[in-house]
Amino acid sequence: MLSRTADHLFWMSRYMERAENLARLLDVTWQMSLVPQSMEAANRSWAGIIALNSLEEAYAAKHATVNGENVLRFMTTDPDNFSSIFSCLRMARENAHAVRGTLTTEMWETLNSTWLEARGKSFEQILNSGITEYFEWVKLRSALTRGTTLGTLLQDESYNFIRLGTLLERADNTARILDVKYHVLPTSEEEGASDFYEWGALLRSVSAFEVYRKVYRDVITPDRVAELLILDRDMPRSLHFCLASVVKNLELIANSHSGETQRQAGMLYSQLRYGRIEEILKDGLHEWLTDFMDRIYLLGDGISKDFLVPMSEAA
């Protein structure tokens, strides 16, 4: 497969997954903002969204203050923000258009119609109809794209590059969503009703509330939430599950240059496969997640150099 074709497929899936995960991240922050709290605490939560996506400078150029409405506008429909949901859906469609002949008709129509509908939604329309409904729409369109891919595309190298992009992006974003609660948001020393609501909202944002109940059958605790989202091998959005699939897909597309990238992926996967949550928490969860996100970035850079168009050239 041509590296340019593989590059478009890889980034098409990454942008679509990024749009979904951004919707999940904004949704959990919105849900948490409804819990009784000070305005300062609520705005600190919204500032965390900007910080985790390294958009402080770009945000400051557009908005003087950090609050829920400004952050939602900036991260949903702002065409100048390359990390907004609007921009992600546009880039997913543009990458799909570049390799239209590689995709099935169902895949293309799903991606194209998603973009056409997204560009017709203004922020005011989204806010008036309900911001939560918009986030659900984004998640649904991402699920439809993933479903048509799994159900109609030949499972060859094209499929492997699409899955690789999806799972790498998902691992990074699950870490970011978890880090919002554990580091950016203030946590109470004694857990109460509002704290339970926040953890429940966090689990629902990654479709893990029912999974948590099934696995633990007990009250929601921070340590167990972290264990589920990091180390559970069967949870589709856990870091363990994502890295296991990344390693598998790398093996299927391996070439003579990819040995070091496979080694790095294998080392990261081994930490998740054999790690224990007590060891991760002992050294500090925020520090562990920061290191994980750095290594995911380096892994993506290695994949680009080995198989795709290098990030520097693409930029």
Backbone as numpy.savetxt, mean C-alpha at the origin, in Angstrom:
# Nx Ny Nz CAx CAy CAz Cx Cy Cz
11.05 -11.49 -22.53 10.22 -10.29 -22.53 11.10 -9.04 -22.53
10.70 -8.02 -23.30 11.43 -6.77 -23.32 11.35 -6.08 -21.96
12.47 -5.50 -21.53 12.51 -4.86 -20.21 11.50 -3.72 -20.13
11.29 -3.01 -21.24 10.33 -1.90 -21.24 8.91 -2.40 -21.01
8.55 -3.53 -21.61 7.23 -4.12 -21.40 7.07 -4.56 -19.96
8.08 -5.26 -19.45 8.04 -5.71 -18.06 7.92 -4.52 -17.11
8.62 -3.43 -17.44 8.59 -2.23 -16.61 7.18 -1.65 -16.53
6.51 -1.56 -17.66 5.14 -1.02 -17.68 4.19 -1.91 -16.88
4.31 -3.21 -17.01 3.44 -4.12 -16.27 3.69 -4.02 -14.77
4.96 -3.96 -14.40 5.36 -3.86 -12.99 4.79 -2.60 -12.35
4.96 -1.45 -13.04 4.50 -0.19 -12.47 2.99 -0.01 -12.60
2.38 -0.59 -13.60 0.92 -0.57 -13.69 0.31 -1.17 -12.43
0.82 -2.34 -12.04 0.28 -3.02 -10.86 0.65 -2.29 -9.58
1.85 -1.71 -9.52 2.26 -0.96 -8.33 1.38 0.27 -8.13
1.11 1.00 -9.20 0.29 2.20 -9.06 -1.15 1.85 -8.66
-1.67 0.76 -9.20 -3.04 0.37 -8.84 -3.10 -0.06 -7.38
-2.12 -0.83 -6.95 -2.06 -1.24 -5.55 -1.82 -0.05 -4.64
-1.01 0.91 -5.10 -0.74 2.10 -4.29 -2.00 2.92 -4.10
-2.81 3.05 -5.13 -4.07 3.78 -5.01 -4.97 3.13 -3.97
-5.06 1.79 -4.01 -5.89 1.09 -3.05 -5.37 1.26 -1.63
-4.08 1.09 -1.46 -3.52 1.18 -0.12 -3.55 2.60 0.43
-3.43 3.59 -0.45 -3.57 4.97 -0.01 -5.00 5.22 0.45
-5.96 4.66 -0.27 -7.36 4.77 0.15 -7.56 4.13 1.52
-6.90 3.00 1.75 -7.00 2.32 3.04 -6.36 3.17 4.15
-5.21 3.75 3.86 -4.51 4.57 4.84 -5.32 5.81 5.19
-5.87 6.49 4.19 -6.68 7.67 4.44 -7.97 7.30 5.16
-8.52 6.15 4.83 -9.76 5.71 5.45 -9.58 5.45 6.94
-8.49 4.77 7.31 -8.27 4.48 8.73 -7.99 5.76 9.50
-7.31 6.72 8.87 -7.05 8.00 9.53 -8.35 8.79 9.70
-9.20 8.72 8.68 -10.50 9.39 8.77 -11.34 8.76 9.87
-11.37 7.43 9.94 -12.14 6.75 10.97 -11.62 7.10 12.37
-10.29 7.16 12.51 -9.71 7.50 13.80 -9.99 8.95 14.19
-10.11 9.83 13.18 -10.36 11.24 13.47 -11.77 11.45 14.05
-12.65 10.48 13.88 -14.01 10.59 14.41 -14.08 10.26 15.89
-13.01 9.67 16.43 -12.96 9.38 17.86 -12.77 10.68 18.62
-13.47 10.90 19.74 -13.30 12.14 20.52 -11.84 12.38 20.88
-11.31 13.53 20.48 -9.92 13.88 20.73 -9.73 15.36 20.47
-8.58 15.88 20.84 -8.30 17.30 20.62 -8.02 17.55 19.14
-8.19 18.80 18.72 -7.91 19.16 17.34 -6.44 18.95 17.02
-5.59 19.21 18.00 -4.14 19.03 17.81 -3.80 17.57 17.53
-4.42 16.67 18.29 -4.17 15.24 18.08 -4.66 14.79 16.72
-5.84 15.28 16.31 -6.39 14.91 15.01 -5.49 15.40 13.87
-5.03 16.64 13.98 -4.16 17.18 12.93 -2.81 16.49 12.89
-2.34 16.01 14.05 -1.09 15.25 14.08 -1.24 13.95 13.30
-2.42 13.38 13.36 -2.68 12.16 12.59 -2.60 12.43 11.09
-3.19 13.56 10.67 -3.16 13.91 9.25 -1.75 14.27 8.80
-1.00 14.92 9.68 0.39 15.24 9.34 1.20 13.97 9.15
0.83 12.91 9.87 1.52 11.64 9.72 1.40 11.06 8.33
0.25 11.28 7.69 0.05 10.81 6.31 1.07 11.47 5.39
1.23 12.77 5.53 2.17 13.51 4.70 3.60 13.07 4.96
3.94 12.89 6.25 5.31 12.51 6.61 5.66 11.12 6.10
4.74 10.18 6.24 5.02 8.81 5.82 5.21 8.68 4.32
4.64 9.62 3.58 4.80 9.59 2.12 5.86 10.59 1.64
6.59 11.20 2.61 7.68 12.14 2.30 7.21 13.26 1.39
6.06 13.87 1.75 5.47 14.90 0.91 5.38 16.25 1.62
6.18 16.45 2.66 6.09 17.68 3.44 6.28 18.93 2.58
7.31 18.92 1.74 7.62 20.09 0.92 6.54 20.34 -0.13
6.10 19.28 -0.78 5.06 19.42 -1.81 3.74 19.88 -1.19
3.43 19.39 0.01 2.19 19.79 0.68 2.26 21.25 1.10
3.39 21.66 1.67 3.55 23.04 2.14 3.42 24.04 1.00
3.79 23.63 -0.20 3.69 24.52 -1.36 2.23 24.77 -1.77
1.33 23.88 -1.34 -0.07 23.99 -1.75 -0.98 24.44 -0.61
-0.62 24.07 0.64 -1.50 24.36 1.78 -0.69 24.91 2.94
-1.24 25.93 3.58 -0.54 26.59 4.69 -0.70 25.83 6.00
-1.82 25.14 6.17 -2.08 24.42 7.42 -2.38 22.95 7.15
-2.12 22.13 8.16 -2.40 20.70 8.07 -3.70 20.40 8.80
-4.69 19.96 8.07 -5.95 19.52 8.66 -6.57 18.46 7.77
-7.66 17.87 8.23 -8.27 16.75 7.52 -8.67 17.08 6.09
-9.36 18.19 5.89 -9.85 18.52 4.55 -8.71 18.78 3.57
-7.71 19.53 4.03 -6.58 19.84 3.14 -5.80 18.59 2.75
-5.54 17.72 3.73 -4.80 16.50 3.44 -5.60 15.58 2.53
-6.90 15.46 2.78 -7.74 14.62 1.93 -7.76 15.14 0.50
-7.88 16.45 0.34 -7.88 17.04 -1.00 -6.54 16.76 -1.69
-5.45 16.96 -0.96 -4.11 16.80 -1.52 -3.82 15.35 -1.91
-4.33 14.40 -1.11 -4.01 12.99 -1.32 -5.03 12.23 -2.15
-6.16 12.86 -2.49 -7.16 12.16 -3.29 -7.21 12.66 -4.73
-7.45 13.95 -4.93 -7.75 14.43 -6.29 -6.75 15.46 -6.83
-5.69 15.77 -6.10 -4.74 16.78 -6.56 -3.89 16.23 -7.71
-4.05 16.77 -8.93 -3.28 16.25 -10.07 -1.80 16.61 -10.01
-1.45 17.62 -9.21 -0.04 18.03 -9.09 0.73 17.17 -8.10
0.00 16.41 -7.27 0.63 15.50 -6.32 0.75 14.13 -6.99
1.97 13.74 -7.31 2.17 12.49 -8.03 1.87 11.27 -7.17
1.65 11.47 -5.87 1.31 10.36 -4.99 -0.18 10.32 -4.63
-0.98 11.19 -5.22 -2.42 11.19 -4.93 -3.09 10.00 -5.60
-4.28 9.67 -5.13 -5.04 8.58 -5.73 -5.32 8.89 -7.20
-5.66 10.13 -7.50 -5.91 10.56 -8.87 -4.71 10.26 -9.75
-3.52 10.65 -9.30 -2.30 10.45 -10.10 -1.96 8.98 -10.23
-2.16 8.21 -9.17 -1.88 6.77 -9.23 -2.76 6.07 -10.25
-4.05 6.40 -10.27 -4.96 5.79 -11.24 -4.62 6.22 -12.66
-4.19 7.47 -12.81 -3.78 7.95 -14.14 -2.54 7.21 -14.63
-1.56 7.05 -13.75 -0.32 6.37 -14.14 -0.55 4.88 -14.38
-1.45 4.28 -13.62 -1.77 2.87 -13.87 -2.36 2.70 -15.26
-3.25 3.61 -15.63 -3.87 3.55 -16.96 -2.86 3.83 -18.06
-1.95 4.80 -17.84 -0.95 5.13 -18.87 0.00 3.96 -19.10
0.43 3.31 -18.03 1.29 2.13 -18.18 0.56 0.99 -18.88
-0.72 0.82 -18.56 -1.51 -0.22 -19.22 -1.67 0.08 -20.71
-1.88 1.35 -21.04 -2.04 1.74 -22.44 -0.77 1.45 -23.24
0.40 1.61 -22.60 1.67 1.39 -23.29 1.87 -0.07 -23.67
1.21 -0.99 -22.93 1.35 -2.43 -23.22 -0.04 -3.03 -23.47
-0.88 -2.26 -24.15 -2.27 -2.69 -24.40 -2.34 -4.08 -25.00
-1.41 -4.41 -25.91 -1.45 -5.71 -26.57 -1.11 -6.87 -25.67
-0.47 -6.60 -24.53 -0.11 -7.67 -23.60 -1.25 -8.02 -22.66
-2.16 -7.06 -22.44 -3.26 -7.26 -21.51 -4.46 -7.91 -22.21
-5.31 -8.52 -21.41 -6.57 -9.03 -21.95 -7.55 -7.88 -22.09
-8.59 -8.09 -22.87 -9.60 -7.05 -23.06 -10.24 -6.65 -21.74
-10.54 -7.63 -20.90 -11.18 -7.35 -19.61 -10.28 -6.49 -18.72
-8.98 -6.78 -18.72 -8.05 -6.00 -17.90 -8.02 -4.55 -18.37
-7.87 -4.36 -19.67 -7.79 -3.01 -20.21 -9.07 -2.22 -19.95
-10.21 -2.83 -20.19 -11.48 -2.12 -20.00 -11.69 -1.74 -18.54
-11.26 -2.61 -17.63 -11.39 -2.30 -16.20 -10.51 -1.12 -15.81
-9.25 -1.13 -16.23 -8.33 -0.05 -15.91 -8.75 1.27 -16.57
-9.15 1.19 -17.82 -9.54 2.39 -18.56 -10.79 3.02 -17.99
-11.80 2.22 -17.70 -13.04 2.76 -17.14 -12.84 3.32 -15.74
-11.91 2.72 -14.98 -11.59 3.25 -13.66 -11.04 4.66 -13.76
-10.11 4.87 -14.69 -9.52 6.19 -14.88 -10.55 7.20 -15.38
-11.38 6.80 -16.34 -12.38 7.70 -16.89 -13.36 8.17 -15.81
-13.71 7.26 -14.91 -14.62 7.62 -13.82 -13.90 8.47 -12.78
-12.64 8.16 -12.51 -11.88 8.90 -11.49 -11.68 10.36 -11.90
-11.37 10.60 -13.17 -11.09 11.97 -13.58 -12.34 12.84 -13.61
-13.51 12.20 -13.54 -14.76 12.95 -13.52 -15.24 13.30 -12.12
-14.48 12.89 -11.10 -14.87 13.15 -9.71 -14.08 14.33 -9.15
-14.75 15.41 -8.80 -14.08 16.52 -8.13 -14.06 16.24 -6.63
-13.18 16.94 -5.92 -13.10 16.73 -4.48 -14.41 17.11 -3.78
-15.04 18.17 -4.25 -16.31 18.60 -3.65 -17.39 17.52 -3.83
-17.42 16.90 -5.01 -18.39 15.83 -5.24 -18.11 14.64 -4.32
-16.83 14.30 -4.18 -16.45 13.19 -3.32 -16.85 13.47 -1.87
-16.58 14.70 -1.42 -16.88 15.06 -0.03 -18.38 15.07 0.22
-19.15 15.57 -0.74 -20.61 15.65 -0.57 -21.26 14.27 -0.57
-20.73 13.35 -1.38 -21.32 12.01 -1.46 -20.81 11.08 -0.36
-19.76 11.52 0.34 -19.21 10.70 1.43 -17.82 10.21 1.10
-16.84 10.65 1.87 -15.46 10.29 1.59 -15.23 8.80 1.73
-15.92 8.17 2.68 -15.77 6.73 2.88 -16.24 5.95 1.66
-17.34 6.44 1.03 -17.84 5.78 -0.18 -16.81 5.84 -1.30
-16.07 6.95 -1.39 -15.03 7.08 -2.40 -13.90 6.09 -2.15
-13.49 5.95 -0.91 -12.44 4.99 -0.59 -12.88 3.57 -0.92
-14.14 3.26 -0.64 -14.66 1.93 -0.98 -14.66 1.72 -2.49
-14.96 2.78 -3.24 -14.96 2.68 -4.70 -13.55 2.38 -5.21
-12.54 3.06 -4.66 -11.16 2.81 -5.06 -10.77 1.37 -4.78
-11.10 0.89 -3.61 -10.77 -0.49 -3.24 -11.49 -1.48 -4.15
-12.73 -1.19 -4.50 -13.49 -2.07 -5.39 -12.87 -2.11 -6.78
-12.47 -0.95 -7.32 -11.87 -0.92 -8.65 -10.53 -1.65 -8.68
-9.78 -1.53 -7.60 -8.53 -2.27 -7.51 -8.79 -3.77 -7.46
-9.81 -4.16 -6.70 -10.16 -5.58 -6.61 -10.63 -6.12 -7.97
-11.38 -5.31 -8.71 -11.83 -5.73 -10.05 -10.63 -5.91 -10.99
-9.67 -4.99 -10.91 -8.48 -5.11 -11.73 -7.70 -6.37 -11.39
-7.54 -6.61 -10.11 -6.83 -7.81 -9.67 -7.58 -9.08 -10.07
-8.90 -9.02 -9.98 -9.71 -10.20 -10.33 -9.64 -10.53 -11.81
-9.70 -9.51 -12.67 -9.61 -9.77 -14.10 -8.22 -10.26 -14.48
-7.20 -9.79 -13.76 -5.84 -10.26 -14.02 -5.71 -11.74 -13.66
-6.15 -12.09 -12.47 -6.06 -13.49 -12.02 -6.93 -14.41 -12.86
-8.05 -13.88 -13.35 -9.01 -14.74 -14.05 -8.86 -14.83 -15.55
-8.11 -13.89 -16.15 -8.06 -13.87 -17.62 -6.65 -13.88 -18.22
-5.63 -13.49 -17.45 -4.29 -13.36 -18.03 -3.52 -14.67 -17.96
-2.86 -15.00 -19.06 -1.99 -16.17 -19.08 -0.91 -16.02 -18.00
-0.71 -17.07 -17.21 0.22 -16.95 -16.09 1.66 -17.23 -16.54
2.16 -16.29 -17.34 3.53 -16.36 -17.83 4.34 -15.25 -17.18
5.39 -14.78 -17.83 6.23 -13.73 -17.24 5.46 -12.43 -17.02
4.52 -12.13 -17.91 3.72 -10.91 -17.71 3.00 -10.97 -16.38
2.40 -12.08 -16.12 1.68 -12.28 -14.85 2.64 -12.17 -13.66
3.82 -12.75 -13.79 4.80 -12.72 -12.69 5.23 -11.29 -12.36
5.45 -10.47 -13.37 5.86 -9.08 -13.12 4.72 -8.27 -12.51
3.50 -8.55 -12.91 2.35 -7.87 -12.32 2.20 -8.25 -10.85
2.32 -9.52 -10.53 2.22 -9.96 -9.14 3.37 -9.42 -8.31
4.55 -9.37 -8.89 5.72 -8.86 -8.18 5.50 -7.40 -7.80
5.00 -6.60 -8.73 4.73 -5.19 -8.42 3.66 -5.03 -7.38
2.59 -5.81 -7.49 1.49 -5.73 -6.52 1.95 -6.05 -5.12
2.68 -7.15 -4.96 3.06 -7.62 -3.62 4.14 -6.77 -2.99
5.05 -6.25 -3.80 6.08 -5.36 -3.26 5.45 -4.06 -2.75
4.53 -3.52 -3.52 3.83 -2.30 -3.10 2.96 -2.55 -1.88
2.32 -3.69 -1.83 1.45 -4.01 -0.70 2.24 -4.14 0.59
3.40 -4.78 0.52 4.24 -4.94 1.71 4.65 -3.57 2.24
5.08 -2.69 1.36 5.51 -1.36 1.76 4.36 -0.59 2.41
3.18 -0.68 1.83 2.05 0.09 2.35 1.47 -0.48 3.62
1.49 -1.81 3.78 1.05 -2.40 5.05 1.94 -1.92 6.18
3.24 -1.85 5.92 4.18 -1.33 6.92 3.88 0.12 7.24
3.53 0.92 6.24 3.23 2.32 6.47 1.96 2.49 7.29
0.92 1.73 6.96 -0.33 1.82 7.70 -0.12 1.44 9.16
0.64 0.39 9.41 0.92 -0.04 10.77 1.74 1.01 11.52
2.67 1.63 10.81 3.53 2.62 11.44 2.76 3.88 11.84
1.69 4.20 11.11 0.86 5.36 11.45 0.36 5.23 12.89
-0.13 4.06 13.25 -0.68 3.87 14.59 0.42 3.77 15.64
1.45 3.02 15.35 2.45 2.73 16.37 3.41 3.88 16.64
3.62 4.75 15.65 4.62 5.80 15.83 4.04 7.19 15.72
3.33 7.48 14.64 2.87 8.83 14.38 1.72 9.23 15.30
0.77 8.33 15.48 -0.37 8.65 16.33 -0.02 8.44 17.80
-0.48 9.33 18.69 -0.23 9.13 20.11 -1.06 7.98 20.63
-0.51 7.16 21.50 -1.23 6.03 22.08 -1.42 6.27 23.56
-2.55 5.87 24.07 -2.86 6.06 25.48 -2.17 4.97 26.30
-1.85 5.31 27.54 -1.19 4.33 28.40 -2.16 3.24 28.82
-3.41 3.63 28.99 -4.42 2.65 29.36 -5.43 2.54 28.23
-5.62 1.34 27.76 -6.53 1.14 26.64 -7.97 1.30 27.08
-8.73 2.04 26.31 -10.13 2.24 26.60 -10.96 1.99 25.38
-12.22 2.51 25.42 -13.13 2.28 24.30 -12.62 2.92 23.02
-12.07 4.16 23.13 -11.58 4.83 21.93 -10.38 4.10 21.34
-9.52 3.55 22.21 -8.36 2.82 21.73 -8.78 1.56 21.00
-9.78 0.88 21.54 -10.32 -0.32 20.89 -10.88 0.04 19.52
-11.57 1.18 19.44 -12.14 1.62 18.17 -11.03 1.87 17.15
-9.94 2.50 17.61 -8.84 2.79 16.70 -8.20 1.52 16.15
-7.98 0.53 17.03 -7.39 -0.73 16.57 -8.35 -1.46 15.63
-9.64 -1.39 15.93 -10.62 -2.01 15.04 -10.63 -1.35 13.68
-10.53 -0.01 13.67 -10.48 0.72 12.39 -9.23 0.37 11.61
-8.11 0.22 12.31 -6.87 -0.17 11.65 -7.00 -1.54 10.99
-7.56 -2.50 11.72 -7.72 -3.84 11.16 -8.68 -3.83 9.97
-9.76 -3.07 10.08 -10.70 -3.00 8.97 -10.07 -2.36 7.73
-9.12 -1.45 7.94 -8.50 -0.77 6.80 -7.70 -1.73 5.94
-7.27 -2.84 6.50 -6.55 -3.86 5.72 -7.36 -5.16 5.62
-8.67 -5.02 5.81 -9.59 -6.17 5.70 -9.18 -7.32 6.60
-8.79 -6.99 7.84 -8.26 -8.01 8.74 -9.05 -8.14 10.04
-10.16 -7.44 10.18 -10.90 -7.49 11.44 -11.45 -8.89 11.70
-12.13 -9.46 10.69 -12.67 -10.81 10.86 -11.55 -11.84 10.99
-10.45 -11.61 10.25 -9.30 -12.52 10.32 -8.73 -12.52 11.74
-8.62 -11.34 12.34 -8.10 -11.24 13.71 -8.98 -12.05 14.66
-10.28 -11.89 14.55 -11.21 -12.62 15.42 -11.05 -14.13 15.24
-10.84 -14.55 14.02 -10.71 -15.98 13.74 -9.40 -16.54 14.29
-8.32 -15.76 14.18 -7.00 -16.23 14.60 -6.84 -16.20 16.11
-7.27 -15.09 16.75 -6.99 -14.90 18.17 -8.20 -15.11 19.09
-9.41 -14.90 18.59 -10.63 -15.11 19.38 -10.56 -14.41 20.73
-10.03 -13.20 20.75 -9.85 -12.50 22.02 -9.89 -11.00 21.76
-9.72 -10.21 22.83 -9.73 -8.76 22.71 -8.58 -8.29 21.82
-8.79 -7.18 21.15 -7.77 -6.65 20.25 -6.67 -5.97 21.06
-5.43 -6.40 20.86 -4.29 -5.80 21.54 -3.26 -5.37 20.50
-2.48 -4.31 20.79 -1.49 -3.82 19.82 -0.48 -4.88 19.39
0.02 -5.68 20.35 1.03 -6.68 20.02 0.50 -7.72 19.03
-0.74 -8.12 19.23 -1.31 -9.14 18.34 -1.64 -8.57 16.97
-2.05 -7.30 16.93 -2.28 -6.65 15.63 -0.98 -6.62 14.84
0.10 -6.24 15.53 1.41 -6.21 14.86 1.82 -7.60 14.40
1.60 -8.60 15.24 1.97 -9.96 14.88 1.19 -10.44 13.65
-0.10 -10.12 13.61 -0.94 -10.54 12.48 -0.47 -9.88 11.18
-0.21 -8.58 11.23 0.12 -7.84 10.00 1.57 -8.00 9.57
2.41 -8.51 10.47 3.82 -8.70 10.11 4.14 -10.16 9.86
3.78 -11.05 10.76 4.31 -12.41 10.74 3.34 -13.50 10.31
2.05 -13.20 10.21 1.10 -14.26 9.85 1.31 -14.70 8.40
1.50 -15.98 8.19 1.82 -16.48 6.85 0.60 -16.62 5.95
-0.61 -16.59 6.52 -1.81 -16.80 5.74 -2.62 -15.53 5.50
-2.26 -14.44 6.17 -2.96 -13.17 6.01 -2.51 -12.49 4.71
-3.39 -12.29 3.73 -2.97 -11.80 2.40 -2.27 -10.45 2.38
-2.42 -9.66 3.43 -1.77 -8.35 3.46 -0.66 -8.28 4.50
-0.27 -9.40 5.05 0.83 -9.39 6.01 2.16 -9.29 5.27
3.18 -8.80 5.97 4.50 -8.68 5.37 5.06 -10.06 5.03
4.81 -11.04 5.88 5.28 -12.41 5.64 4.70 -12.97 4.35
3.39 -12.84 4.18 2.72 -13.36 2.99 3.26 -12.68 1.73
3.41 -11.35 1.78 3.88 -10.61 0.60 5.29 -11.02 0.21
6.20 -11.11 1.20 7.59 -11.43 0.87 7.73 -12.88 0.40
6.92 -13.78 0.93 6.96 -15.17 0.44 6.61 -15.22 -1.04
5.60 -14.45 -1.44 5.19 -14.42 -2.84 6.20 -13.67 -3.71
6.85 -12.63 -3.16 7.89 -11.91 -3.90 9.04 -12.86 -4.22
9.48 -13.64 -3.23 10.57 -14.60 -3.43 10.19 -15.62 -4.50
8.96 -16.11 -4.45 8.49 -17.11 -5.41 8.49 -16.56 -6.83
7.98 -15.33 -6.99 7.91 -14.75 -8.34 9.29 -14.37 -8.86
10.20 -13.98 -7.96 11.57 -13.71 -8.39 12.24 -14.97 -8.92
11.95 -16.10 -8.30 12.52 -17.36 -8.77 12.02 -17.71 -10.17
10.78 -17.37 -10.45 10.19 -17.71 -11.75 10.73 -16.85 -12.90
11.21 -15.64 -12.58 11.70 -14.76 -13.64 13.22 -14.55 -13.55
13.89 -15.34 -12.71 15.33 -15.14 -12.46 16.14 -15.16 -13.75
17.18 -14.31 -13.78 18.12 -14.31 -14.89 19.55 -14.30 -14.34
20.51 -14.15 -15.20 21.92 -14.24 -14.78 22.37 -13.05 -13.93
21.56 -12.00 -13.88 21.94 -10.80 -13.12 21.22 -10.66 -11.79
20.25 -11.53 -11.51 19.34 -11.29 -10.39 19.73 -12.01 -9.10
20.90 -12.61 -9.05 21.28 -13.38 -7.86 21.30 -12.57 -6.59
21.88 -11.37 -6.63 21.97 -10.54 -5.43 20.59 -10.06 -4.99
19.74 -9.71 -5.92 18.38 -9.28 -5.58 17.61 -10.42 -4.94
17.75 -11.62 -5.48 17.09 -12.78 -4.87 17.62 -13.05 -3.47
18.91 -12.85 -3.28 19.51 -13.06 -1.96 18.95 -12.07 -0.94
18.84 -10.81 -1.35 18.31 -9.79 -0.46 16.84 -10.08 -0.11
16.07 -10.49 -1.12 14.67 -10.83 -0.87 14.57 -12.03 0.07
15.44 -13.03 -0.14 15.44 -14.22 0.71 15.81 -13.90 2.14
16.78 -13.01 2.35 17.17 -12.62 3.70 16.03 -11.91 4.43
15.35 -11.02 3.72 14.24 -10.30 4.33 13.09 -11.26 4.65
12.84 -12.19 3.74 11.78 -13.18 3.98 12.12 -14.08 5.16
13.39 -14.45 5.31 13.80 -15.32 6.42 13.54 -14.65 7.76
13.77 -13.34 7.84 13.49 -12.63 9.09 12.02 -12.70 9.46
11.16 -12.66 8.43 9.72 -12.73 8.68 9.28 -14.16 8.96
9.89 -15.12 8.30 9.49 -16.52 8.48 9.89 -17.04 9.85
11.07 -16.65 10.32 11.57 -17.20 11.58 11.55 -16.19 12.73
11.07 -14.97 12.47 11.06 -13.95 13.51 9.94 -14.14 14.51
10.08 -13.47 15.64 9.06 -13.46 16.68 8.70 -12.03 17.02
7.43 -11.80 17.31 6.97 -10.44 17.54 7.63 -9.84 18.77
7.95 -10.68 19.77 8.61 -10.17 20.98 9.96 -9.54 20.65
10.70 -10.16 19.75 12.02 -9.64 19.36 11.88 -8.34 18.58
10.86 -8.27 17.72 10.64 -7.06 16.93 10.26 -5.89 17.83
9.36 -6.14 18.78 8.89 -5.07 19.68 9.98 -4.63 20.65
10.85 -5.54 21.03 11.90 -5.23 22.00 12.83 -4.15 21.46
13.15 -4.20 20.19 14.06 -3.23 19.58 13.35 -1.98 19.08
12.01 -1.97 19.18 11.24 -0.81 18.73 10.58 -1.07 17.39
9.26 -1.07 17.39 8.54 -1.40 16.17 8.74 -0.35 15.08
8.74 0.91 15.46 8.94 1.96 14.45 10.28 1.81 13.76
11.31 1.54 14.53 12.64 1.36 13.95 12.67 0.16 13.03
12.01 -0.92 13.45 11.97 -2.13 12.62 11.23 -1.87 11.32
10.08 -1.19 11.40 9.30 -0.90 10.20 10.04 0.05 9.26
10.74 1.04 9.83 11.52 1.95 9.01 12.60 1.20 8.24
13.29 0.31 8.93 14.32 -0.50 8.27 13.70 -1.39 7.20
12.53 -1.96 7.48 11.85 -2.81 6.51 11.49 -2.02 5.25
10.96 -0.81 5.43 10.58 0.01 4.28 11.80 0.42 3.46
12.91 0.69 4.14 14.15 1.00 3.42 14.60 -0.18 2.58
14.50 -1.37 3.14 14.95 -2.57 2.42 14.00 -2.92 1.28
12.73 -2.63 1.44 11.77 -2.83 0.35 12.10 -1.90 -0.81
12.47 -0.66 -0.49 12.87 0.28 -1.54 14.09 -0.23 -2.29
15.09 -0.69 -1.54 16.31 -1.21 -2.18 16.01 -2.46 -3.00
15.07 -3.27 -2.53 14.68 -4.46 -3.28 14.02 -4.06 -4.60
13.15 -3.06 -4.55 12.53 -2.56 -5.77 13.55 -1.99 -6.73
14.55 -1.30 -6.18 15.62 -0.75 -7.01 16.42 -1.87 -7.67
16.68 -2.94 -6.92 17.40 -4.08 -7.48 16.62 -4.76 -8.59
15.30 -4.90 -8.40 14.46 -5.50 -9.43 14.48 -4.65 -10.69
14.44 -3.33 -10.52 14.49 -2.43 -11.68 15.79 -2.59 -12.46
16.90 -2.70 -11.74 18.20 -2.82 -12.40 18.36 -4.18 -13.08
17.80 -5.24 -12.49 17.98 -6.59 -13.01 17.05 -6.92 -14.16
15.81 -6.39 -14.12 14.80 -6.82 -15.07 14.16 -5.68 -15.88
14.10 -4.50 -15.29 13.28 -3.44 -15.86 14.15 -2.28 -16.36
13.52 -1.13 -16.48 14.24 0.10 -16.78 14.72 0.66 -15.44
16.01 0.89 -15.25 16.51 1.40 -13.96 15.75 2.64 -13.51
15.55 2.78 -12.19 14.77 3.90 -11.67 15.31 5.25 -12.10
16.64 5.39 -12.13 17.24 6.66 -12.50 16.90 7.02 -13.94
16.92 6.02 -14.83 16.60 6.26 -16.25 15.11 6.56 -16.42
14.28 5.80 -15.66 12.84 6.02 -15.76 12.47 7.43 -15.28
13.15 7.89 -14.22 12.87 9.24 -13.69 13.26 10.32 -14.70
